[in-house]
Amino acid sequence: MVNKDSLIDALKQGVKGADETTFPICVDSFTNLWQYEFGSLDDLPQDVDDIIANRAVELGLIELE
């Protein structure tokens, strides 16, 4: 089983180098692996939401109000 912290660290590294095209792929890969390892996305830490949202804003994929 994968450690949650190491999986989150891998997400941080993945999205850091992602562009508009590879960002969704990186997020999909992370969520698929998380679901596989832990059974659902219900217990995703707030850090994960923050990492994804912040990078999406940086890339101009979403705007925060």
N, CA, C and O atoms as a MOPAC input file, in Angstrom:
PM7 MOZYME 1SCF
protein

 N      0.84200 1    -1.19000 1     0.00000 1
 C      0.00000 1     0.00000 1     0.00000 1
 C      0.88400 1     1.25000 1     0.00000 1
 O      1.93000 1     1.28900 1     0.64900 1
 N      0.45600 1     2.24000 1    -0.72000 1
 C      1.18300 1     3.50100 1    -0.83900 1
 C      0.87900 1     4.38900 1     0.36400 1
 O     -0.25400 1     4.43200 1     0.84300 1
 N      1.88500 1     5.08600 1     0.84100 1
 C      1.73500 1     6.04000 1     1.93000 1
 C      1.03200 1     7.29600 1     1.39900 1
 O      1.38500 1     7.80000 1     0.33300 1
 N      0.04200 1     7.79900 1     2.13600 1
 C     -0.70000 1     8.98300 1     1.68900 1
 C      0.21300 1    10.18600 1     1.49700 1
 O      0.07600 1    10.91600 1     0.51600 1
 N      1.14900 1    10.40200 1     2.42900 1
 C      2.04300 1    11.55900 1     2.32400 1
 C      2.92200 1    11.47800 1     1.08800 1
 O      3.15500 1    12.49200 1     0.43100 1
 N      3.41200 1    10.29100 1     0.76100 1
 C      4.26200 1    10.16600 1    -0.42300 1
 C      3.45000 1    10.36700 1    -1.70100 1
 O      3.96400 1    10.89300 1    -2.68700 1
 N      2.19800 1     9.95400 1    -1.68600 1
 C      1.33600 1    10.16300 1    -2.84000 1
 C      1.04500 1    11.65200 1    -3.02400 1
 O      1.03700 1    12.15000 1    -4.14900 1
 N      0.80900 1    12.35700 1    -1.92600 1
 C      0.57200 1    13.80200 1    -1.99200 1
 C      1.83300 1    14.52700 1    -2.45200 1
 O      1.74500 1    15.47400 1    -3.23400 1
 N      2.99500 1    14.10200 1    -1.98400 1
 C      4.25400 1    14.69400 1    -2.45000 1
 C      4.43700 1    14.48700 1    -3.94700 1
 O      4.89200 1    15.38900 1    -4.65100 1
 N      4.08300 1    13.30700 1    -4.43100 1
 C      4.17600 1    13.03600 1    -5.86500 1
 C      3.23400 1    13.94400 1    -6.64600 1
 O      3.58500 1    14.41400 1    -7.72900 1
 N      2.04300 1    14.19600 1    -6.10900 1
 C      1.10400 1    15.12100 1    -6.74900 1
 C      1.71500 1    16.51100 1    -6.82600 1
 O      1.66700 1    17.15300 1    -7.87500 1
 N      2.29100 1    16.98200 1    -5.71900 1
 C      2.91100 1    18.31200 1    -5.69800 1
 C      3.96600 1    18.43600 1    -6.78700 1
 O      3.99900 1    19.42700 1    -7.51600 1
 N      4.82100 1    17.43900 1    -6.89700 1
 C      5.87200 1    17.45700 1    -7.90900 1
 C      5.28900 1    17.38500 1    -9.32100 1
 O      5.76200 1    18.06300 1   -10.23400 1
 N      4.27900 1    16.57300 1    -9.48500 1
 C      3.66600 1    16.42200 1   -10.81000 1
 C      3.01100 1    17.68900 1   -11.30600 1
 O      3.20500 1    18.08200 1   -12.45700 1
 N      2.23300 1    18.33600 1   -10.44400 1
 C      1.53000 1    19.54300 1   -10.89900 1
 C      2.48100 1    20.72900 1   -11.02700 1
 O      2.22000 1    21.64900 1   -11.80300 1
 N      3.57300 1    20.71800 1   -10.27800 1
 C      4.53900 1    21.81900 1   -10.35800 1
 C      5.08900 1    21.93900 1   -11.77600 1
 O      5.26700 1    23.04700 1   -12.28200 1
 N      5.35500 1    20.81200 1   -12.41300 1
 C      5.91100 1    20.82800 1   -13.75800 1
 C      4.87400 1    20.73500 1   -14.86400 1
 O      5.22500 1    20.69000 1   -16.04300 1
 N      3.62000 1    20.70700 1   -14.50000 1
 C      2.55600 1    20.51700 1   -15.49000 1
 C      2.21700 1    21.81700 1   -16.20500 1
 O      2.37100 1    22.91100 1   -15.66300 1
 N      1.75200 1    21.66100 1   -17.43400 1
 C      1.21900 1    22.80000 1   -18.17200 1
 C     -0.28700 1    22.58100 1   -18.34500 1
 O     -0.86500 1    21.66500 1   -17.75800 1
 N     -0.90900 1    23.43400 1   -19.15700 1
 C     -2.36400 1    23.36300 1   -19.32000 1
 C     -2.82000 1    22.00300 1   -19.86100 1
 O     -3.92100 1    21.54400 1   -19.55300 1
 N     -1.97600 1    21.36900 1   -20.65800 1
 C     -2.32700 1    20.08500 1   -21.25700 1
 C     -2.09700 1    18.92300 1   -20.30800 1
 O     -2.92800 1    18.02100 1   -20.21200 1
 N     -0.97100 1    18.94200 1   -19.60800 1
 C     -0.62100 1    17.79900 1   -18.76300 1
 C     -1.22300 1    17.87400 1   -17.36300 1
 O     -1.28200 1    16.86100 1   -16.66600 1
 N     -1.66800 1    19.05000 1   -16.94300 1
 C     -2.25300 1    19.20100 1   -15.60700 1
 C     -3.44200 1    18.26000 1   -15.38500 1
 O     -3.45400 1    17.52800 1   -14.39500 1
 N     -4.44600 1    18.25600 1   -16.28100 1
 C     -5.58300 1    17.33700 1   -16.05100 1
 C     -5.16600 1    15.87100 1   -16.02000 1
 O     -5.74000 1    15.07800 1   -15.27400 1
 N     -4.18100 1    15.51000 1   -16.81700 1
 C     -3.69300 1    14.12600 1   -16.83500 1
 C     -3.06000 1    13.78000 1   -15.49200 1
 O     -3.27700 1    12.69500 1   -14.95300 1
 N     -2.28100 1    14.70900 1   -14.96300 1
 C     -1.62400 1    14.51600 1   -13.66700 1
 C     -2.66400 1    14.34200 1   -12.55800 1
 O     -2.54600 1    13.45000 1   -11.71900 1
 N     -3.67500 1    15.19600 1   -12.56600 1
 C     -4.72400 1    15.12200 1   -11.54600 1
 C     -5.50500 1    13.81600 1   -11.68200 1
 O     -5.80500 1    13.16600 1   -10.68100 1
 N     -5.83500 1    13.43100 1   -12.91100 1
 C     -6.55000 1    12.16900 1   -13.13000 1
 C     -5.73900 1    10.97400 1   -12.63600 1
 O     -6.27500 1    10.07100 1   -11.99500 1
 N     -4.44600 1    10.97800 1   -12.94000 1
 C     -3.58400 1     9.88800 1   -12.49600 1
 C     -3.55900 1     9.80400 1   -10.97600 1
 O     -3.65700 1     8.72100 1   -10.39800 1
 N     -3.42700 1    10.96200 1   -10.33800 1
 C     -3.41400 1    10.99300 1    -8.87800 1
 C     -4.72200 1    10.46300 1    -8.30500 1
 O     -4.71000 1     9.61200 1    -7.41600 1
 N     -5.85200 1    10.96000 1    -8.80800 1
 C     -7.14100 1    10.54300 1    -8.24200 1
 C     -7.41100 1     9.05900 1    -8.50400 1
 O     -7.98400 1     8.37400 1    -7.65700 1
 N     -7.00300 1     8.56800 1    -9.66500 1
 C     -7.17100 1     7.13500 1    -9.94800 1
 C     -6.35700 1     6.29000 1    -8.98000 1
 O     -6.85100 1     5.29700 1    -8.44700 1
 N     -5.11000 1     6.68500 1    -8.75400 1
 C     -4.25500 1     5.93300 1    -7.83900 1
 C     -4.78800 1     6.01800 1    -6.40600 1
 O     -4.80200 1     5.02200 1    -5.68300 1
 N     -5.22600 1     7.21800 1    -6.00100 1
 C     -5.77400 1     7.39800 1    -4.65300 1
 C     -6.98800 1     6.48800 1    -4.45800 1
 O     -7.10600 1     5.80300 1    -3.44200 1
 N     -7.88100 1     6.49000 1    -5.43700 1
 C     -9.08100 1     5.65400 1    -5.34300 1
 C     -8.70800 1     4.17500 1    -5.28800 1
 O     -9.30600 1     3.41000 1    -4.53200 1
 N     -7.73800 1     3.78100 1    -6.07300 1
 C     -7.29900 1     2.39300 1    -6.08300 1
 C     -6.72200 1     1.99600 1    -4.72100 1
 O     -7.03900 1     0.93100 1    -4.19100 1
 N     -5.88200 1     2.85600 1    -4.16800 1
 C     -5.19700 1     2.54900 1    -2.90800 1
 C     -6.10900 1     2.66100 1    -1.68700 1
 O     -6.01100 1     1.85100 1    -0.76500 1
 N     -6.99100 1     3.65600 1    -1.67300 1
 C     -7.75300 1     3.95800 1    -0.45900 1
 C     -9.26200 1     3.79000 1    -0.59900 1
 O    -10.00100 1     4.04400 1     0.35300 1
 N     -9.72900 1     3.36600 1    -1.77000 1
 C    -11.12500 1     3.00400 1    -1.92600 1
 C    -12.07000 1     4.09000 1    -2.36800 1
 O    -13.09700 1     3.79100 1    -2.97700 1
 N    -11.76200 1     5.35100 1    -2.08400 1
 C    -12.64000 1     6.43500 1    -2.52000 1
 C    -11.88800 1     7.76000 1    -2.42000 1
 O    -10.78400 1     7.83800 1    -1.88100 1
 N    -12.52300 1     8.78900 1    -2.95500 1
 C    -11.95900 1    10.13500 1    -2.87700 1
 C    -12.54600 1    10.91900 1    -1.69800 1
 O    -12.21500 1    12.08800 1    -1.49600 1
 N    -13.40900 1    10.27300 1    -0.93400 1
 C    -14.09200 1    10.95000 1     0.16500 1
 C    -13.14700 1    11.45900 1     1.24600 1
 O    -13.44500 1    12.44300 1     1.92300 1
 N    -12.01200 1    10.79200 1     1.41000 1
 C    -11.10800 1    11.16800 1     2.49700 1
 C     -9.87800 1    11.94200 1     2.01600 1
 O     -8.83900 1    11.94500 1     2.67700 1
 N    -10.00700 1    12.59300 1     0.86300 1
 C     -8.88900 1    13.41100 1     0.37200 1
 C     -8.61500 1    14.54700 1     1.36000 1
 O     -9.54200 1    15.24000 1     1.77900 1
 N     -7.37100 1    14.73500 1     1.72500 1
 C     -7.04300 1    15.84100 1     2.62400 1
 C     -7.26200 1    17.19800 1     1.94300 1
 O     -7.19700 1    17.30400 1     0.71900 1
 N     -7.51800 1    18.21700 1     2.73800 1
 C     -7.70600 1    19.57200 1     2.21000 1
 C     -6.47800 1    20.02900 1     1.42700 1
 O     -6.60100 1    20.79800 1     0.47400 1
 N     -5.29800 1    19.56100 1     1.82300 1
 C     -4.06000 1    19.91600 1     1.11500 1
 C     -4.16600 1    19.59600 1    -0.37200 1
 O     -3.70000 1    20.36500 1    -1.21200 1
 N     -4.77400 1    18.46900 1    -0.69000 1
 C     -4.88700 1    18.04300 1    -2.08300 1
 C     -5.74900 1    19.02900 1    -2.86400 1
 O     -5.38000 1    19.44400 1    -3.96300 1
 N     -6.88800 1    19.40200 1    -2.30600 1
 C     -7.74300 1    20.39000 1    -2.95900 1
 C     -6.98800 1    21.69700 1    -3.17800 1
 O     -7.08900 1    22.31100 1    -4.24100 1
 N     -6.23300 1    22.11400 1    -2.16800 1
 C     -5.47900 1    23.36200 1    -2.26000 1
 C     -4.40000 1    23.28700 1    -3.34000 1
 O     -4.23600 1    24.22600 1    -4.11900 1
 N     -3.67200 1    22.18600 1    -3.38800 1
 C     -2.61500 1    21.99900 1    -4.38700 1
 C     -3.20000 1    22.08400 1    -5.79700 1
 O     -2.67300 1    22.78600 1    -6.66000 1
 N     -4.28800 1    21.36500 1    -6.01400 1
 C     -4.90800 1    21.32000 1    -7.33300 1
 C     -5.49300 1    22.68400 1    -7.70500 1
 O     -5.29000 1    23.16400 1    -8.82000 1
 N     -6.21200 1    23.30100 1    -6.78200 1
 C     -6.83500 1    24.60000 1    -7.07500 1
 C     -5.79200 1    25.68000 1    -7.32300 1
 O     -5.93200 1    26.46900 1    -8.25800 1
 N     -4.75600 1    25.72700 1    -6.50600 1
 C     -3.73500 1    26.76000 1    -6.67500 1
 C     -3.02900 1    26.64300 1    -8.01900 1
 O     -2.79500 1    27.64800 1    -8.68900 1
 N     -2.69100 1    25.42300 1    -8.41300 1
 C     -2.00900 1    25.24000 1    -9.69500 1
 C     -2.95400 1    25.52500 1   -10.85600 1
 O     -2.52600 1    26.07700 1   -11.86900 1
 N     -4.21500 1    25.16500 1   -10.73300 1
 C     -5.18800 1    25.45100 1   -11.78900 1
 C     -5.33600 1    26.95900 1   -11.98000 1
 O     -5.46400 1    27.42900 1   -13.11100 1
 N     -5.32000 1    27.71600 1   -10.88900 1
 C     -5.37600 1    29.17700 1   -10.97800 1
 C     -4.11900 1    29.71100 1   -11.65600 1
 O     -4.20400 1    30.56500 1   -12.53800 1
 N     -2.95200 1    29.21100 1   -11.24600 1
 C     -1.68400 1    29.64100 1   -11.84900 1
 C     -1.67000 1    29.41300 1   -13.35000 1
 O     -1.15000 1    30.23400 1   -14.10500 1
 N     -2.24000 1    28.30500 1   -13.78000 1
 C     -2.27800 1    27.96900 1   -15.21100 1
 C     -3.39400 1    28.68800 1   -15.95900 1
 O     -3.48000 1    28.60300 1   -17.18400 1
 N     -4.25100 1    29.39900 1   -15.22000 1
 C     -5.35700 1    30.10000 1   -15.85500 1
 C     -6.50900 1    29.19600 1   -16.24800 1
 O     -7.34100 1    29.56300 1   -17.07700 1
 N     -6.55600 1    28.01000 1   -15.64900 1
 C     -7.61800 1    27.05900 1   -15.98000 1
 C     -8.90700 1    27.35400 1   -15.21500 1
 O     -9.99900 1    27.02900 1   -15.68000 1
 N     -8.77500 1    27.96500 1   -14.05500 1
 C     -9.94100 1    28.39400 1   -13.27800 1
 C     -9.64900 1    29.75900 1   -12.67800 1
 O     -8.49600 1    30.17100 1   -12.54600 1
 N    -10.70700 1    30.43800 1   -12.32400 1
 C    -10.57800 1    31.72800 1   -11.63500 1
 C    -11.27500 1    31.61500 1   -10.29800 1
 O    -12.38200 1    31.08400 1   -10.20300 1
 N    -10.62100 1    32.11800 1    -9.26700 1
 C    -11.24500 1    32.16000 1    -7.94900 1
 C    -11.97800 1    33.47500 1    -7.79700 1
 O    -11.51700 1    34.52100 1    -8.25400 1
 N    -13.12700 1    33.40600 1    -7.14600 1
 C    -13.93800 1    34.61100 1    -6.97300 1
 C    -13.47800 1    35.38800 1    -5.77300 1
 O    -14.04100 1    36.43800 1    -5.46300 1

